[in-house]
């Protein structure tokens, strides 16, 4: 099974994304556009009454300024992660695009 570091490297290789953060503390200064991702609860798969596979589920959030929102970043992330954007919202004059990825 792939590690979180492997997943981090995939995110860092997305063209147009220079900043990737894993569960950053609130005190950290964040630079935009960026990806902020966190580990999420995953669904174990069972075989013979034992946990057979416990994949990692990550919530990936693209955070960008309005000027970057209509650019190619959203589509690049969807293509590379092979998952659609699940939600988008605006907060504090920034757009937040949410993806979920089982890795």
N, CA, C and O atoms as a printed pandas DataFrame, in Angstrom:
     atom_number atom_name residue_name chain_id  residue_number  x_coord  y_coord  z_coord
0              1         N          UNK        A               1    0.844   -1.178    0.000
1              2        CA          UNK        A               1    0.000    0.000    0.000
2              3         C          UNK        A               1    0.891    1.243    0.000
3              4         O          UNK        A               1    1.929    1.270    0.661
4              5         N          UNK        A               2    0.490    2.236   -0.721
5              6        CA          UNK        A               2    1.265    3.472   -0.843
6              7         C          UNK        A               2    1.196    4.278    0.455
7              8         O          UNK        A               2    0.237    4.177    1.220
8              9         N          UNK        A               3    2.219    5.067    0.677
9             10        CA          UNK        A               3    2.286    5.863    1.907
10            11         C          UNK        A               3    1.745    7.268    1.688
11            12         O          UNK        A               3    1.511    7.690    0.555
12            13         N          UNK        A               4    1.553    7.977    2.780
13            14        CA          UNK        A               4    1.113    9.366    2.707
14            15         C          UNK        A               4    2.160   10.211    1.991
15            16         O          UNK        A               4    1.813   11.146    1.271
16            17         N          UNK        A               5    3.415    9.895    2.179
17            18        CA          UNK        A               5    4.488   10.640    1.517
18            19         C          UNK        A               5    4.386   10.478    0.001
19            20         O          UNK        A               5    4.609   11.434   -0.742
20            21         N          UNK        A               6    4.052    9.276   -0.457
21            22        CA          UNK        A               6    3.843    9.062   -1.898
22            23         C          UNK        A               6    2.704    9.944   -2.408
23            24         O          UNK        A               6    2.813   10.569   -3.463
24            25         N          UNK        A               7    1.618    9.983   -1.648
25            26        CA          UNK        A               7    0.473   10.814   -2.034
26            27         C          UNK        A               7    0.864   12.289   -2.012
27            28         O          UNK        A               7    0.469   13.045   -2.899
28            29         N          UNK        A               8    1.628   12.702   -1.017
29            30        CA          UNK        A               8    2.114   14.082   -0.921
30            31         C          UNK        A               8    2.930   14.448   -2.166
31            32         O          UNK        A               8    2.788   15.550   -2.697
32            33         N          UNK        A               9    3.770   13.544   -2.625
33            34        CA          UNK        A               9    4.592   13.794   -3.817
34            35         C          UNK        A               9    3.739   13.929   -5.076
35            36         O          UNK        A               9    4.062   14.726   -5.957
36            37         N          UNK        A              10    2.656   13.160   -5.170
37            38        CA          UNK        A              10    1.732   13.294   -6.299
38            39         C          UNK        A              10    1.114   14.683   -6.306
39            40         O          UNK        A              10    1.031   15.326   -7.353
40            41         N          UNK        A              11    0.680   15.145   -5.138
41            42        CA          UNK        A              11    0.068   16.477   -5.041
42            43         C          UNK        A              11    1.073   17.577   -5.379
43            44         O          UNK        A              11    0.728   18.545   -6.056
44            45         N          UNK        A              12    2.299   17.435   -4.917
45            46        CA          UNK        A              12    3.329   18.445   -5.177
46            47         C          UNK        A              12    3.733   18.506   -6.650
47            48         O          UNK        A              12    4.286   19.510   -7.099
48            49         N          UNK        A              13    3.463   17.448   -7.398
49            50        CA          UNK        A              13    3.821   17.404   -8.817
50            51         C          UNK        A              13    2.748   18.016   -9.718
51            52         O          UNK        A              13    2.942   18.091  -10.931
52            53         N          UNK        A              14    1.626   18.453   -9.156
53            54        CA          UNK        A              14    0.558   19.046   -9.974
54            55         C          UNK        A              14    1.024   20.412  -10.472
55            56         O          UNK        A              14    1.364   21.280   -9.668
56            57         N          UNK        A              15    1.041   20.606  -11.784
57            58        CA          UNK        A              15    1.473   21.906  -12.331
58            59         C          UNK        A              15    0.586   23.052  -11.827
59            60         O          UNK        A              15   -0.641   22.951  -11.829
60            61         N          UNK        A              16    1.225   24.131  -11.401
61            62        CA          UNK        A              16    0.493   25.292  -10.901
62            63         C          UNK        A              16    0.328   25.305   -9.396
63            64         O          UNK        A              16   -0.114   26.306   -8.832
64            65         N          UNK        A              17    0.676   24.206   -8.733
65            66        CA          UNK        A              17    0.590   24.126   -7.275
66            67         C          UNK        A              17    2.004   24.138   -6.708
67            68         O          UNK        A              17    2.784   23.215   -6.943
68            69         N          UNK        A              18    2.324   25.174   -5.969
69            70        CA          UNK        A              18    3.656   25.272   -5.364
70            71         C          UNK        A              18    3.646   24.954   -3.876
71            72         O          UNK        A              18    4.692   24.680   -3.288
72            73         N          UNK        A              19    2.460   24.989   -3.267
73            74        CA          UNK        A              19    2.373   24.809   -1.820
74            75         C          UNK        A              19    1.383   23.695   -1.505
75            76         O          UNK        A              19    0.219   23.750   -1.903
76            77         N          UNK        A              20    1.864   22.677   -0.779
77            78        CA          UNK        A              20    1.039   21.559   -0.349
78            79         C          UNK        A              20    1.239   21.406    1.152
79            80         O          UNK        A              20    2.368   21.335    1.637
80            81         N          UNK        A              21    0.125   21.357    1.883
81            82        CA          UNK        A              21    0.181   21.268    3.342
82            83         C          UNK        A              21   -0.626   20.070    3.810
83            84         O          UNK        A              21   -1.739   19.843    3.335
84            85         N          UNK        A              22   -0.068   19.298    4.743
85            86        CA          UNK        A              22   -0.794   18.193    5.360
86            87         C          UNK        A              22   -1.200   18.611    6.763
87            88         O          UNK        A              22   -0.349   18.802    7.632
88            89         N          UNK        A              23   -2.480   18.750    6.980
89            90        CA          UNK        A              23   -3.050   19.110    8.281
90            91         C          UNK        A              23   -2.249   20.213    8.972
91            92         O          UNK        A              23   -1.741   20.002   10.073
92            93         N          UNK        A              24   -2.129   21.374    8.352
93            94        CA          UNK        A              24   -1.304   22.434    8.954
94            95         C          UNK        A              24   -1.949   23.002   10.214
95            96         O          UNK        A              24   -3.174   23.072   10.306
96            97         N          UNK        A              25   -1.134   23.408   11.180
97            98        CA          UNK        A              25   -1.694   24.066   12.364
98            99         C          UNK        A              25   -2.256   25.435   11.979
99           100         O          UNK        A              25   -1.816   26.039   11.001
100          101         N          UNK        A              26   -3.213   25.913   12.741
101          102        CA          UNK        A              26   -3.843   27.198   12.426
102          103         C          UNK        A              26   -2.856   28.354   12.479
103          104         O          UNK        A              26   -3.083   29.384   11.843
104          105         N          UNK        A              27   -1.775   28.207   13.218
105          106        CA          UNK        A              27   -0.796   29.278   13.340
106          107         C          UNK        A              27    0.121   29.391   12.122
107          108         O          UNK        A              27    0.855   30.370   11.992
108          109         N          UNK        A              28    0.086   28.400   11.232
109          110        CA          UNK        A              28    0.974   28.393   10.074
110          111         C          UNK        A              28    0.509   29.403    9.030
111          112         O          UNK        A              28   -0.685   29.518    8.757
112          113         N          UNK        A              29    1.454   30.129    8.454
113          114        CA          UNK        A              29    1.143   31.060    7.368
114          115         C          UNK        A              29    1.014   30.255    6.080
115          116         O          UNK        A              29    1.942   29.557    5.672
116          117         N          UNK        A              30   -0.149   30.363    5.448
117          118        CA          UNK        A              30   -0.449   29.606    4.242
118          119         C          UNK        A              30   -0.299   30.512    3.027
119          120         O          UNK        A              30   -0.740   31.661    3.049
120          121         N          UNK        A              31    0.323   29.998    1.965
121          122        CA          UNK        A              31    0.455   30.743    0.714
122          123         C          UNK        A              31   -0.472   30.121   -0.326
123          124         O          UNK        A              31   -0.629   28.901   -0.382
124          125         N          UNK        A              32   -1.079   30.968   -1.143
125          126        CA          UNK        A              32   -2.089   30.533   -2.115
126          127         C          UNK        A              32   -1.617   30.781   -3.537
127          128         O          UNK        A              32   -0.827   31.697   -3.762
128          129         N          UNK        A              33   -2.075   29.996   -4.505
129          130        CA          UNK        A              33   -2.943   28.833   -4.379
130          131         C          UNK        A              33   -2.189   27.687   -3.721
131          132         O          UNK        A              33   -0.965   27.587   -3.812
132          133         N          UNK        A              34   -2.943   26.834   -3.065
133          134        CA          UNK        A              34   -2.325   25.710   -2.371
134          135         C          UNK        A              34   -3.296   24.547   -2.289
135          136         O          UNK        A              34   -4.487   24.666   -2.580
136          137         N          UNK        A              35   -2.747   23.436   -1.888
137          138        CA          UNK        A              35   -3.545   22.268   -1.542
138          139         C          UNK        A              35   -3.327   22.000   -0.064
139          140         O          UNK        A              35   -2.195   21.935    0.417
140          141         N          UNK        A              36   -4.429   21.848    0.640
141          142        CA          UNK        A              36   -4.395   21.441    2.042
142          143         C          UNK        A              36   -5.124   20.109    2.096
143          144         O          UNK        A              36   -6.273   20.008    1.665
144          145         N          UNK        A              37   -4.468   19.099    2.619
145          146        CA          UNK        A              37   -5.143   17.806    2.686
146          147         C          UNK        A              37   -5.017   17.203    4.072
147          148         O          UNK        A              37   -4.117   17.537    4.841
148          149         N          UNK        A              38   -5.948   16.303    4.368
149          150        CA          UNK        A              38   -5.973   15.664    5.679
150          151         C          UNK        A              38   -6.439   14.227    5.533
151          152         O          UNK        A              38   -7.119   13.863    4.573
152          153         N          UNK        A              39   -6.060   13.433    6.497
153          154        CA          UNK        A              39   -6.492   12.045    6.552
154          155         C          UNK        A              39   -7.950   12.029    6.994
155          156         O          UNK        A              39   -8.361   12.839    7.826
156          157         N          UNK        A              40   -8.717   11.122    6.447
157          158        CA          UNK        A              40  -10.122   11.023    6.788
158          159         C          UNK        A              40  -10.441    9.572    7.105
159          160         O          UNK        A              40   -9.654    8.676    6.798
160          161         N          UNK        A              41  -11.568    9.345    7.706
161          162        CA          UNK        A              41  -11.959    7.985    8.058
162          163         C          UNK        A              41  -12.156    7.162    6.794
163          164         O          UNK        A              41  -12.804    7.611    5.848
164          165         N          UNK        A              42  -11.600    5.963    6.779
165          166        CA          UNK        A              42  -11.764    5.085    5.623
166          167         C          UNK        A              42  -12.577    3.869    6.024
167          168         O          UNK        A              42  -12.735    3.567    7.207
168          169         N          UNK        A              43  -13.083    3.185    5.024
169          170        CA          UNK        A              43  -13.907    1.998    5.251
170          171         C          UNK        A              43  -13.050    0.753    5.072
171          172         O          UNK        A              43  -12.568    0.487    3.971
172          173         N          UNK        A              44  -12.855   -0.014    6.142
173          174        CA          UNK        A              44  -12.043   -1.223    6.002
174          175         C          UNK        A              44  -12.781   -2.272    5.176
175          176         O          UNK        A              44  -14.011   -2.325    5.169
176          177         N          UNK        A              45  -12.014   -3.098    4.486
177          178        CA          UNK        A              45  -12.572   -4.223    3.745
178          179         C          UNK        A              45  -12.185   -5.490    4.496
179          180         O          UNK        A              45  -11.039   -5.661    4.911
180          181         N          UNK        A              46  -13.162   -6.370    4.659
181          182        CA          UNK        A              46  -12.947   -7.571    5.456
182          183         C          UNK        A              46  -12.919   -8.816    4.583
183          184         O          UNK        A              46  -13.563   -8.873    3.535
184          185         N          UNK        A              47  -12.163   -9.810    5.029
185          186        CA          UNK        A              47  -12.145  -11.140    4.425
186          187         C          UNK        A              47  -11.864  -12.128    5.546
187          188         O          UNK        A              47  -10.949  -11.920    6.342
188          189         N          UNK        A              48  -12.628  -13.182    5.613
189          190        CA          UNK        A              48  -12.482  -14.193    6.674
190          191         C          UNK        A              48  -12.515  -13.554    8.059
191          192         O          UNK        A              48  -11.717  -13.895    8.933
192          193         N          UNK        A              49  -13.446  -12.625    8.246
193          194        CA          UNK        A              49  -13.641  -11.929    9.533
194          195         C          UNK        A              49  -12.407  -11.178   10.024
195          196         O          UNK        A              49  -12.265  -10.936   11.222
196          197         N          UNK        A              50  -11.534  -10.815    9.127
197          198        CA          UNK        A              50  -10.337  -10.028    9.452
198          199         C          UNK        A              50  -10.295   -8.812    8.536
199          200         O          UNK        A              50  -10.871   -8.821    7.448
200          201         N          UNK        A              51   -9.610   -7.770    8.987
201          202        CA          UNK        A              51   -9.413   -6.610    8.118
202          203         C          UNK        A              51   -8.440   -7.017    7.039
203          204         O          UNK        A              51   -7.287   -7.350    7.313
204          205         N          UNK        A              52   -8.917   -6.986    5.802
205          206        CA          UNK        A              52   -8.108   -7.385    4.656
206          207         C          UNK        A              52   -7.380   -6.185    4.059
207          208         O          UNK        A              52   -6.214   -6.277    3.675
208          209         N          UNK        A              53   -8.085   -5.063    3.987
209          210        CA          UNK        A              53   -7.526   -3.868    3.378
210          211         C          UNK        A              53   -8.071   -2.654    4.104
211          212         O          UNK        A              53   -9.276   -2.540    4.330
212          213         N          UNK        A              54   -7.185   -1.757    4.466
213          214        CA          UNK        A              54   -7.579   -0.517    5.121
214          215         C          UNK        A              54   -6.990    0.643    4.328
215          216         O          UNK        A              54   -5.926    1.159    4.671
216          217         N          UNK        A              55   -7.687    1.052    3.262
217          218        CA          UNK        A              55   -7.150    2.137    2.430
218          219         C          UNK        A              55   -7.207    3.473    3.157
219          220         O          UNK        A              55   -8.002    3.663    4.077
220          221         N          UNK        A              56   -6.364    4.377    2.735
221          222        CA          UNK        A              56   -6.390    5.730    3.279
222          223         C          UNK        A              56   -7.354    6.569    2.458
223          224         O          UNK        A              56   -7.388    6.476    1.231
224          225         N          UNK        A              57   -8.122    7.374    3.137
225          226        CA          UNK        A              57   -9.011    8.322    2.467
226          227         C          UNK        A              57   -8.510    9.711    2.841
227          228         O          UNK        A              57   -8.323   10.027    4.016
228          229         N          UNK        A              58   -8.300   10.523    1.826
229          230        CA          UNK        A              58   -7.825   11.882    2.054
230          231         C          UNK        A              58   -8.865   12.876    1.559
231          232         O          UNK        A              58   -9.491   12.683    0.517
232          233         N          UNK        A              59   -9.033   13.929    2.321
233          234        CA          UNK        A              59   -9.820   15.070    1.882
234          235         C          UNK        A              59   -8.811   16.094    1.382
235          236         O          UNK        A              59   -7.951   16.559    2.129
236          237         N          UNK        A              60   -8.933   16.435    0.104
237          238        CA          UNK        A              60   -7.997   17.336   -0.557
238          239         C          UNK        A              60   -8.741   18.626   -0.854
239          240         O          UNK        A              60   -9.812   18.611   -1.460
240          241         N          UNK        A              61   -8.163   19.751   -0.421
241          242        CA          UNK        A              61   -8.815   21.050   -0.613
242          243         C          UNK        A              61   -7.884   21.975   -1.389
243          244         O          UNK        A              61   -6.786   22.297   -0.935
244          245         N          UNK        A              62   -8.340   22.395   -2.565
245          246        CA          UNK        A              62   -7.647   23.442   -3.308
246          247         C          UNK        A              62   -8.154   24.767   -2.765
247          248         O          UNK        A              62   -9.360   25.009   -2.747
248          249         N          UNK        A              63   -7.249   25.622   -2.325
249          250        CA          UNK        A              63   -7.617   26.948   -1.822
250          251         C          UNK        A              63   -6.943   27.966   -2.731
251          252         O          UNK        A              63   -5.724   27.956   -2.904
252          253         N          UNK        A              64   -7.766   28.852   -3.314
253          254        CA          UNK        A              64   -7.204   29.804   -4.269
254          255         C          UNK        A              64   -7.962   31.134   -4.232
255          256         O          UNK        A              64   -9.088   31.227   -3.743
256          257         N          UNK        A              65   -7.302   32.143   -4.763
257          258        CA          UNK        A              65   -7.899   33.463   -4.916
258          259         C          UNK        A              65   -8.927   33.414   -6.044
259          260         O          UNK        A              65   -8.847   32.544   -6.912
260          261         N          UNK        A              66   -9.887   34.331   -6.044
261          262        CA          UNK        A              66  -10.885   34.350   -7.122
262          263         C          UNK        A              66  -10.267   34.415   -8.523
263          264         O          UNK        A              66  -10.827   33.849   -9.461
264          265         N          UNK        A              67   -9.137   35.087   -8.682
265          266        CA          UNK        A              67   -8.514   35.196  -10.009
266          267         C          UNK        A              67   -8.011   33.846  -10.517
267          268         O          UNK        A              67   -7.897   33.646  -11.726
268          269         N          UNK        A              68   -7.709   32.916   -9.606
269          270        CA          UNK        A              68   -7.234   31.584   -9.990
270          271         C          UNK        A              68   -8.364   30.563  -10.129
271          272         O          UNK        A              68   -8.160   29.471  -10.661
272          273         N          UNK        A              69   -9.550   30.923   -9.651
273          274        CA          UNK        A              69  -10.647   29.953   -9.591
274          275         C          UNK        A              69  -11.070   29.446  -10.968
275          276         O          UNK        A              69  -11.365   28.261  -11.121
276          277         N          UNK        A              70  -11.103   30.313  -11.959
277          278        CA          UNK        A              70  -11.538   29.906  -13.293
278          279         C          UNK        A              70  -10.398   29.353  -14.149
279          280         O          UNK        A              70  -10.598   29.049  -15.325
280          281         N          UNK        A              71   -9.229   29.223  -13.579
281          282        CA          UNK        A              71   -8.090   28.679  -14.307
282          283         C          UNK        A              71   -8.124   27.156  -14.367
283          284         O          UNK        A              71   -9.134   26.541  -14.027
284          285         N          UNK        A              72   -7.026   26.549  -14.797
285          286        CA          UNK        A              72   -6.979   25.108  -15.040
286          287         C          UNK        A              72   -6.741   24.235  -13.799
287          288         O          UNK        A              72   -6.777   23.009  -13.904
288          289         N          UNK        A              73   -6.501   24.834  -12.635
289          290        CA          UNK        A              73   -6.118   24.032  -11.467
290          291         C          UNK        A              73   -7.170   22.992  -11.076
291          292         O          UNK        A              73   -6.829   21.848  -10.779
292          293         N          UNK        A              74   -8.442   23.385  -11.077
293          294        CA          UNK        A              74   -9.501   22.448  -10.662
294          295         C          UNK        A              74   -9.516   21.206  -11.545
295          296         O          UNK        A              74   -9.621   20.084  -11.051
296          297         N          UNK        A              75   -9.409   21.416  -12.852
297          298        CA          UNK        A              75   -9.438   20.288  -13.780
298          299         C          UNK        A              75   -8.175   19.436  -13.668
299          300         O          UNK        A              75   -8.246   18.210  -13.762
300          301         N          UNK        A              76   -7.036   20.067  -13.471
301          302        CA          UNK        A              76   -5.781   19.310  -13.316
302          303         C          UNK        A              76   -5.857   18.373  -12.122
303          304         O          UNK        A              76   -5.455   17.211  -12.195
304          305         N          UNK        A              77   -6.382   18.902  -11.018
305          306        CA          UNK        A              77   -6.477   18.087   -9.806
306          307         C          UNK        A              77   -7.421   16.918  -10.037
307          308         O          UNK        A              77   -7.105   15.789   -9.663
308          309         N          UNK        A              78   -8.581   17.169  -10.649
309          310        CA          UNK        A              78   -9.534   16.084  -10.941
310          311         C          UNK        A              78   -8.908   15.013  -11.819
311          312         O          UNK        A              78   -9.101   13.822  -11.575
312          313         N          UNK        A              79   -8.163   15.423  -12.834
313          314        CA          UNK        A              79   -7.549   14.455  -13.745
314          315         C          UNK        A              79   -6.466   13.642  -13.060
315          316         O          UNK        A              79   -6.400   12.425  -13.230
316          317         N          UNK        A              80   -5.622   14.300  -12.293
317          318        CA          UNK        A              80   -4.520   13.595  -11.645
318          319         C          UNK        A              80   -5.021   12.675  -10.533
319          320         O          UNK        A              80   -4.543   11.549  -10.392
320          321         N          UNK        A              81   -5.986   13.156   -9.745
321          322        CA          UNK        A              81   -6.524   12.327   -8.667
322          323         C          UNK        A              81   -7.576   11.333   -9.158
323          324         O          UNK        A              81   -7.944   10.403   -8.441
324          325         N          UNK        A              82   -8.054   11.540  -10.383
325          326        CA          UNK        A              82   -9.102   10.692  -10.959
326          327         C          UNK        A              82  -10.339   10.671  -10.075
327          328         O          UNK        A              82  -10.910    9.619   -9.789
328          329         N          UNK        A              83  -10.733   11.859   -9.655
329          330        CA          UNK        A              83  -11.930   12.013   -8.837
330          331         C          UNK        A              83  -12.533   13.385   -9.107
331          332         O          UNK        A              83  -11.796   14.347   -9.322
332          333         N          UNK        A              84  -13.854   13.493   -9.100
333          334        CA          UNK        A              84  -14.471   14.797   -9.347
334          335         C          UNK        A              84  -14.409   15.690   -8.113
335          336         O          UNK        A              84  -14.218   15.218   -6.993
336          337         N          UNK        A              85  -14.573   16.974   -8.339
337          338        CA          UNK        A              85  -14.689   17.915   -7.237
338          339         C          UNK        A              85  -16.023   17.648   -6.550
339          340         O          UNK        A              85  -17.051   17.542   -7.219
340          341         N          UNK        A              86  -16.020   17.539   -5.233
341          342        CA          UNK        A              86  -17.232   17.197   -4.473
342          343         C          UNK        A              86  -18.005   18.433   -4.024
343          344         O          UNK        A              86  -19.231   18.406   -3.920
344          345         N          UNK        A              87  -17.285   19.503   -3.762
345          346        CA          UNK        A              87  -17.923   20.689   -3.197
346          347         C          UNK        A              87  -17.049   21.896   -3.469
347          348         O          UNK        A              87  -15.831   21.775   -3.601
348          349         N          UNK        A              88  -17.673   23.059   -3.552
349          350        CA          UNK        A              88  -16.927   24.315   -3.655
350          351         C          UNK        A              88  -17.644   25.347   -2.809
351          352         O          UNK        A              88  -18.873   25.411   -2.793
352          353         N          UNK        A              89  -16.863   26.156   -2.106
353          354        CA          UNK        A              89  -17.442   27.242   -1.317
354          355         C          UNK        A              89  -16.425   28.370   -1.208
355          356         O          UNK        A              89  -15.226   28.178   -1.409
356          357         N          UNK        A              90  -16.936   29.539   -0.887
357          358        CA          UNK        A              90  -16.076   30.714   -0.683
358          359         C          UNK        A              90  -16.066   31.066    0.795
359          360         O          UNK        A              90  -17.100   31.054    1.462
360          361         N          UNK        A              91  -14.881   31.377    1.289
361          362        CA          UNK        A              91  -14.721   31.763    2.690
362          363         C          UNK        A              91  -13.521   32.687    2.794
363          364         O          UNK        A              91  -12.457   32.389    2.252
364          365         N          UNK        A              92  -13.682   33.795    3.479
365          366        CA          UNK        A              92  -12.592   34.761    3.675
366          367         C          UNK        A              92  -11.967   35.195    2.353
367          368         O          UNK        A              92  -10.746   35.316    2.250
368          369         N          UNK        A              93  -12.792   35.425    1.356
369          370        CA          UNK        A              93  -12.367   35.884    0.023
370          371         C          UNK        A              93  -11.466   34.889   -0.701
371          372         O          UNK        A              93  -10.668   35.280   -1.553
372          373         N          UNK        A              94  -11.590   33.609   -0.368
373          374        CA          UNK        A              94  -10.862   32.538   -1.037
374          375         C          UNK        A              94  -11.847   31.449   -1.432
375          376         O          UNK        A              94  -12.841   31.222   -0.743
376          377         N          UNK        A              95  -11.569   30.780   -2.538
377          378        CA          UNK        A              95  -12.374   29.636   -2.953
378          379         C          UNK        A              95  -11.752   28.356   -2.408
379          380         O          UNK        A              95  -10.531   28.200   -2.375
380          381         N          UNK        A              96  -12.619   27.450   -1.984
381          382        CA          UNK        A              96  -12.213   26.157   -1.453
382          383         C          UNK        A              96  -12.896   25.078   -2.292
383          384         O          UNK        A              96  -14.124   24.989   -2.301
384          385         N          UNK        A              97  -12.125   24.269   -2.985
385          386        CA          UNK        A              97  -12.644   23.188   -3.824
386          387         C          UNK        A              97  -12.257   21.870   -3.164
387          388         O          UNK        A              97  -11.077   21.608   -2.932
388          389         N          UNK        A              98  -13.255   21.042   -2.862
389          390        CA          UNK        A              98  -13.037   19.838   -2.075
390          391         C          UNK        A              98  -13.100   18.593   -2.961
391          392         O          UNK        A              98  -14.004   18.431   -3.781
392          393         N          UNK        A              99  -12.111   17.724   -2.767
393          394        CA          UNK        A              99  -12.031   16.432   -3.439
394          395         C          UNK        A              99  -11.826   15.365   -2.362
395          396         O          UNK        A              99  -11.267   15.646   -1.302
396          397         N          UNK        A             100  -12.273   14.162   -2.635
397          398        CA          UNK        A             100  -11.985   13.018   -1.753
398          399         C          UNK        A             100  -11.268   11.968   -2.579
399          400         O          UNK        A             100  -11.650   11.680   -3.713
400          401         N          UNK        A             101  -10.223   11.401   -1.994
401          402        CA          UNK        A             101   -9.445   10.398   -2.717
402          403         C          UNK        A             101   -9.101    9.249   -1.796
403          404         O          UNK        A             101   -8.558    9.449   -0.710
404          405         N          UNK        A             102   -9.420    8.041   -2.240
405          406        CA          UNK        A             102   -8.980    6.844   -1.532
406          407         C          UNK        A             102   -7.678    6.420   -2.177
407          408         O          UNK        A             102   -7.607    6.212   -3.388
408          409         N          UNK        A             103   -6.638    6.294   -1.347
409          410        CA          UNK        A             103   -5.310    6.019   -1.888
410          411         C          UNK        A             103   -4.646    4.923   -1.081
411          412         O          UNK        A             103   -3.514    4.539   -1.375
